[in-house]
Amino acid sequence: MASLNLHRVYIPTNARNNHYILAEFKPESAFYDRFDDVESAYQRLARKLFALCDEYELYNVQLIVNDKLPVVRYHEEAYSLQTDKQILFFYNPKYHEAHKIYSDEGHQARKIRLLFLATGDELRANAAAFHSKVKRALDALQTQYEEENISFKVRDHQHLTYDIFSKIKGHRETYGYKLRSLYPRYQARNCSLPETHSEITYVTFSVPITRAIKTEYQHLLRPGDYGAFYRHIEDMLLTTCSQLQLSHVGFVADGRMPIIRNSQIDKSAHNRELQKLSFDTSLVDGQTHTIWDATHLCDVMHFVLVASDSDNKDAGYGKFMNNVETMVRRFVTQLPINPEKQDVTMRFFQHISYSY
């Protein structure tokens, strides 16, 4: 029993759950040729897509044709926000449903993205069934666009979000998770995925640079020169990770938000808003990405802990997650953070992607 408990992580029962699938394709000229304008092509696609979604009971689906990256978060109110590079979707899976197209007039998309948001209760328990519904919808859509030869890249995203200090704030009820890898979970529930696929599992947390932190580290904060402060935070992070054998680490403090990818399918890159970090989980000696701007004091510091291949146990990622929780607690207790009043929000992500 003790051995089993090593591979379980006990997460607060008020943790928020998200699950979404992003299917994208690059439209070729044949996709647009039979229409007078791009809007007509998109409206045709939307009609076909949303009709299939009704048929396969997919109730919250967004068609994105303005080349912006979707970011999904839990919220009690349903709304979306757009920046130059992103669309942020906030929703509660229990209640919110929508079929909508996001486009910019006259813009011809380099990539067309179909965003399927899971709805209902028990998202993790029903994840394989949701994925199977999406596959059936994509099969039917490919058949209807047979002449256009549409080929999808499918990315399945699941995450659990919770405050690591939830118990200190009075919420003591927890649930034990083994956090098994997505591929065997789906196979066991008769949702077959291609053998050729990539997976990545990781945790993120963020720390805002508050007034208390500025006061604590005022000796390291000089106008236009914040390198000493960032190096101090980086050293604290890497030392604490080393103590827990966490070898794949990211630190971003340049005003951009980190996007995590497996190096099998993506290389590190960035734009004005996003910093893509590509990790090779097979590296035995680990991998570190630290990106900060010494001339600028950012508002929020972002931290990433990626599971290596050796962390993928038959029993799941529970042991990895226990190490991560211990590391985060050790790290943040070195900072002027009050756990009774401040949240330190952790997000446990599991991604799997493949060509369809």
Helices and strands as residue ranges (DSSP letters): H 2-6, E 9-12, E 16-25, H 29-32, H 38-55, E 60-64, E 69-74, E 79-82, E 86-91, E 98-102, E 112-117, H 127-144, E 153-163, E 174-177, H 182-188, E 198-208, H 211-216, G 218-220, H 227-243, E 248-253, E 257-262, E 269-270, E 274-279, E 287-292, E 300-306, G 309-311, H 318-332, E 345-355
